[in-house]
Amino acid sequence: MPFLLLALIAQAPTVTEQVSGTTALLQAVAPVNEQVAWVSGHKGTALRTVNGGSTWEVRPVPGAETMEFRDVHAVSADVAWLLAAGPGEKSRIYHTRDGGGNWTLQFTNSDTTAFFDCFTFFDAKRGVAFSDAAGGRTKILRTENGGTTWQLLPESAVPAALDGEGAFAASGGCLVSHGSKDAWVATGSPEARLLRTRDQGKTWQAQATPFVRGEGAGMTATSWLDAKRGIGVGARIAQMRTDTAAAVVGITDDGGVTWTMRPRPTVRGSFFGVAWVPAPDRNTAAAATLGGLLVTRDAGLTWTTATTNQYWSVGAAGRSAWGVGPGGRITKLTF
């Protein structure tokens, strides 16, 4: 057998389909480590594993059965937050301190023109949440007390919004953080801009990117190994099932100021999520697409398809990654 083929086989991750216990569309995943991970989705779905996904527990949120939990952030097996996305009061944030045994409603959006897409936390106290542009301005919330209270940043602290600008609430990857100070918002419609903070979300700057752009198009998610090394994906969401846009995968080594675009993998369907897999090396990543769960071992130059099912989000910790999608699908990749 040729050496290259042997090398590719050796690099292929182990694929394990896991039992979620739900048929809901799952849209976000937040691994804490290789044993603990949280997943969220439609129909008010919140799931947790503490054994690497061998079993998943449903952690119901009373009164939220119709919510679309499109993002989840966790810092431990006990402490996690859920973001429900939607117009007006359908945008909410819930919090648990006891592993989902009890949930507290921390925020309900009172602005009927706002639609919160995603959020992240720098630590157990400080976090930020992003909404599509509303009232002619960029809307970012910030908390310093674990979400007990949230404040809207002043216009002077955020970039001026482009007309129709927003983020895609598809994978929970449109607002992500790394470390104690840095976070990024991937935006679209009409441009694919990257908003960045270096001070725990107090102030933000905008950076143009070469990703696909236009109405219903733009960046969809990013993932970061440190404050400089990132990978991003984009899509034409308006054509999500038939999407073949070219400029949908890019790599940055300067925090998102400049990007090196990669060839599009030969898969049809939008790229919704992406995650570096940190343990093997600094070049391994997984991408969640409607054409399959994809893996790269060379920082996006080439991709292989781990499974051809549909996926909306992917997250990783250590040598493990989880892809989630329709029908309660959870697929684990072990590298």
VOGU-3710 file (C-alpha; in Angstrom, 3 decimals, decimal comma):
1> mpflllalia> 0,000/0,000/0,000  1,445/3,442/-0,933  3,040/5,346/1,971  0,769/8,409/1,507  -2,356/6,266/1,760  -1,022/4,587/4,901  -0,314/7,999/6,408  -3,840/9,230/5,641  -5,376/6,112/7,198  -3,226/6,576/10,317
11> qaptvteqvs> -4,400/10,189/10,601  -8,109/9,439/10,170  -10,067/9,974/13,398  -12,238/7,308/14,970  -15,904/8,132/14,267  -18,476/7,224/16,937  -22,193/7,932/16,622  -23,595/8,756/20,072  -27,118/8,541/21,496  -28,468/11,974/22,433
21> gttallqava> -31,922/10,959/23,645  -33,631/13,654/21,548  -34,776/14,219/17,968  -34,432/18,006/18,143  -32,164/19,989/15,829  -28,926/20,471/17,754  -27,094/23,706/16,939  -24,254/24,261/19,402  -21,709/22,287/21,388  -19,381/23,425/24,189
31> pvneqvawvs> -16,722/20,910/25,250  -15,090/21,691/28,603  -12,594/18,849/28,323  -12,519/15,361/26,792  -15,053/14,050/29,305  -17,412/16,995/29,867  -19,404/18,681/27,109  -22,711/20,535/26,736  -24,994/20,633/23,679  -27,995/22,848/22,915
41> ghkgtalrtv> -30,709/22,983/20,286  -34,345/23,576/19,362  -37,368/22,640/21,473  -35,584/24,019/24,525  -32,995/21,242/24,355  -29,981/21,174/26,672  -27,768/18,097/27,026  -24,707/17,237/29,107  -22,160/14,420/29,169  -19,611/13,774/31,897
51> nggstwevrp> -18,137/10,606/30,381  -16,988/11,649/26,932  -20,397/11,107/25,378  -20,886/7,482/26,336  -24,153/8,775/27,793  -25,911/12,120/27,388  -28,293/13,566/29,966  -31,238/15,780/29,035  -31,147/18,861/31,294  -34,593/20,442/30,750
61> vpgaetmefr> -35,175/24,166/31,199  -38,650/24,686/32,719  -40,801/27,056/30,676  -38,387/27,107/27,744  -39,781/24,183/25,774  -40,256/26,285/22,608  -36,936/28,132/22,790  -34,250/27,674/20,135  -31,010/27,338/22,089  -28,558/28,193/19,333
71> dvhavsadva> -25,548/28,709/21,571  -24,164/27,205/24,765  -21,126/28,076/26,852  -19,787/26,032/29,750  -16,879/26,356/32,163  -17,415/23,081/34,026  -19,757/20,133/34,452  -21,847/22,305/36,755  -21,677/25,841/35,337  -23,129/26,651/31,904
81> wllaagpgek> -25,187/29,225/30,014  -27,703/28,857/27,174  -28,606/31,503/24,610  -32,013/31,322/22,970  -31,972/33,159/19,633  -34,921/34,911/18,083  -36,630/38,279/17,626  -37,604/40,294/20,678  -38,324/38,257/23,800  -37,356/35,013/22,084
91> sriyhtrdgg> -33,733/36,060/22,684  -32,909/34,950/26,228  -30,019/33,782/28,387  -30,330/31,021/31,004  -27,747/29,913/33,571  -27,138/26,843/35,716  -24,761/26,338/38,633  -25,695/22,725/39,385  -25,233/20,870/36,117  -28,651/21,728/34,725
101> gnwtlqftns> -30,636/20,614/37,751  -31,926/24,177/38,030  -31,868/27,059/35,562  -32,120/30,823/36,119  -33,447/33,165/33,441  -30,843/35,953/33,420  -31,817/38,032/30,396  -34,875/38,587/28,208  -34,489/40,883/25,217  -36,983/43,753/25,355
111> dttaffdcft> -35,928/45,328/22,034  -38,348/44,058/19,395  -35,882/44,985/16,630  -32,961/43,006/18,096  -32,112/39,348/17,467  -29,305/37,907/19,580  -27,241/35,323/17,718  -24,436/34,120/19,963  -22,435/34,779/23,110  -19,239/33,815/24,917
121> ffdakrgvaf> -17,575/34,109/28,310  -13,955/34,942/29,096  -14,314/33,367/32,544  -17,116/32,609/34,996  -17,859/36,331/35,462  -17,211/38,241/32,243  -19,115/37,608/29,033  -20,532/39,247/25,890  -23,536/38,656/23,615  -24,068/39,867/20,041
131> sdaaggrtki> -27,245/40,894/18,200  -27,924/41,653/14,569  -27,739/45,390/13,966  -30,870/47,090/15,298  -31,926/50,727/15,448  -29,103/51,563/13,060  -26,351/50,441/15,463  -24,185/47,512/16,505  -25,558/45,851/19,650  -23,258/44,021/22,044
141> lrtenggttw> -24,161/43,203/25,638  -21,581/42,715/28,383  -21,690/41,240/31,878  -19,161/41,313/34,721  -21,141/39,228/37,229  -21,704/35,929/35,488  -24,779/37,133/33,637  -26,804/38,333/36,616  -26,997/41,692/34,832  -26,177/42,663/31,242
151> qllpesavpa> -25,387/46,143/29,908  -25,590/47,356/26,316  -22,242/48,803/25,234  -22,362/52,476/24,167  -22,127/53,263/20,469  -18,679/54,771/21,052  -17,358/51,325/22,107  -18,506/49,397/19,016  -18,017/49,803/15,239  -20,734/51,568/13,288
161> aldgegafaa> -23,082/48,972/11,849  -23,387/48,347/8,139  -26,925/48,353/6,807  -28,390/44,882/7,413  -25,281/43,570/9,170  -25,661/40,645/11,514  -24,320/37,251/12,454  -25,580/33,798/11,531  -27,101/32,049/14,556  -26,272/28,662/13,086
171> sggclvshgs> -23,553/27,046/15,184  -22,742/29,167/18,205  -19,484/29,972/16,428  -20,248/33,529/15,373  -18,953/34,912/18,709  -16,073/33,068/20,340  -13,309/33,937/22,804  -9,850/32,686/23,663  -8,097/33,385/26,911  -9,029/36,157/29,306
181> kdawvatgsp> -9,206/39,143/26,929  -9,749/38,261/23,252  -13,000/37,602/21,392  -14,198/37,769/17,796  -17,583/38,217/16,071  -17,965/36,770/12,554  -20,513/38,812/10,575  -22,233/38,856/7,197  -24,812/40,647/5,032  -23,659/42,651/3,177
191> earllrtrdq> -19,958/42,290/4,088  -17,991/39,611/5,841  -16,476/41,630/8,688  -14,683/40,424/11,783  -15,249/42,382/14,983  -12,558/41,972/17,634  -12,017/42,929/21,266  -8,737/42,756/23,175  -10,082/44,050/26,496  -12,750/41,544/27,613
201> gktwqaqatp> -15,421/43,066/25,390  -15,206/46,662/26,585  -14,290/48,034/23,140  -14,446/46,551/19,634  -12,858/47,178/16,232  -13,962/45,995/12,767  -11,773/44,312/10,176  -12,680/43,528/6,557  -12,094/39,930/5,427  -11,898/38,153/2,041
211> fvrgegagmt> -14,686/35,658/2,857  -17,785/35,273/0,679  -20,068/38,271/0,992  -23,394/39,627/-0,173  -26,993/39,370/0,946  -27,409/36,286/3,123  -23,661/35,556/2,999  -20,549/36,114/5,067  -18,466/34,574/7,816  -20,303/32,012/9,926
221> atswldakrg> -17,790/30,889/12,575  -14,199/31,082/13,780  -11,991/29,063/16,137  -8,741/30,121/17,824  -5,685/28,306/19,169  -4,408/31,548/20,706  -4,831/35,285/20,172  -3,307/35,077/16,677  -3,828/31,617/15,144  -7,380/31,283/13,860
231> igvgariaqm> -9,454/29,414/11,321  -12,675/30,777/9,864  -15,508/29,540/7,676  -18,225/31,263/5,684  -21,266/30,485/3,583  -24,103/31,663/1,396  -26,761/30,897/3,985  -29,543/31,863/1,578  -28,524/28,820/-0,513  -27,497/26,631/2,398
241> rtdtaaavvg> -28,260/23,212/0,902  -26,798/23,936/-2,537  -24,055/26,346/-1,440  -20,816/26,060/-3,454  -19,306/29,474/-2,674  -15,528/29,450/-3,075  -14,234/31,803/-0,361  -15,409/29,828/2,655  -12,268/28,637/4,486  -9,427/30,859/5,703
251> itddggvtwt> -6,486/30,859/8,111  -5,019/33,792/10,033  -1,827/34,156/12,061  -2,334/37,749/13,175  -5,631/37,665/15,037  -7,795/38,170/11,961  -6,149/41,248/10,435  -5,152/39,257/7,342  -6,394/35,897/6,040  -4,966/33,244/3,734
261> mrprptvrgs> -7,877/31,651/1,915  -7,924/27,894/1,309  -9,492/25,989/-1,606  -13,092/25,031/-1,005  -13,474/21,324/-0,162  -15,491/19,438/-2,782  -18,664/19,287/-0,723  -22,014/20,930/-1,423  -23,770/22,756/1,412  -23,027/25,612/3,772
271> ffgvawvpap> -20,173/25,669/6,284  -21,754/26,493/9,640  -19,117/25,655/12,245  -15,403/25,021/12,700  -13,112/24,024/15,561  -9,396/23,523/15,983  -8,634/20,144/17,528  -5,870/21,296/19,881  -4,057/18,149/21,006  -2,560/16,538/17,877
281> drntaaaatl> -0,888/19,677/16,459  -1,629/23,241/15,353  -2,986/22,194/11,957  -5,892/19,847/12,767  -9,465/21,135/12,600  -13,009/19,885/12,012  -15,777/21,673/10,124  -19,542/21,259/10,411  -21,281/21,509/7,036  -24,541/20,463/5,461
291> ggllvtrdag> -22,431/18,197/3,257  -20,753/16,363/6,112  -18,379/16,539/9,041  -14,982/17,374/7,543  -11,443/17,038/8,895  -8,210/18,790/7,897  -4,734/17,853/9,137  -2,901/20,612/7,227  -4,691/23,817/8,292  -7,334/23,710/5,591
301> ltwttattnq> -5,227/22,881/2,543  -6,959/19,512/2,173  -10,016/17,950/3,790  -11,433/14,470/4,252  -15,059/13,617/5,012  -15,574/11,826/8,318  -19,315/11,365/7,681  -21,714/12,675/5,039  -24,557/13,474/7,445  -25,647/17,085/8,001
311> ywsvgaagrs> -24,025/19,084/10,823  -24,624/22,538/12,238  -21,870/22,847/14,825  -18,628/21,297/16,012  -16,522/21,772/19,138  -13,303/20,211/20,360  -11,172/19,638/23,453  -7,929/17,703/23,637  -8,072/14,940/21,047  -11,892/14,809/20,910
321> awgvgpggri> -14,393/16,678/18,759  -18,180/16,501/18,652  -20,335/17,389/15,649  -24,062/18,012/16,186  -26,985/18,444/13,833  -30,558/17,497/12,836  -32,554/14,741/14,491  -30,552/14,858/17,702  -27,370/13,824/15,894  -24,132/13,774/17,910
331> tkltf> -20,999/12,356/16,299  -17,704/12,074/18,160  -14,323/12,202/16,446  -11,325/10,872/18,367  -7,876/11,756/17,050
//
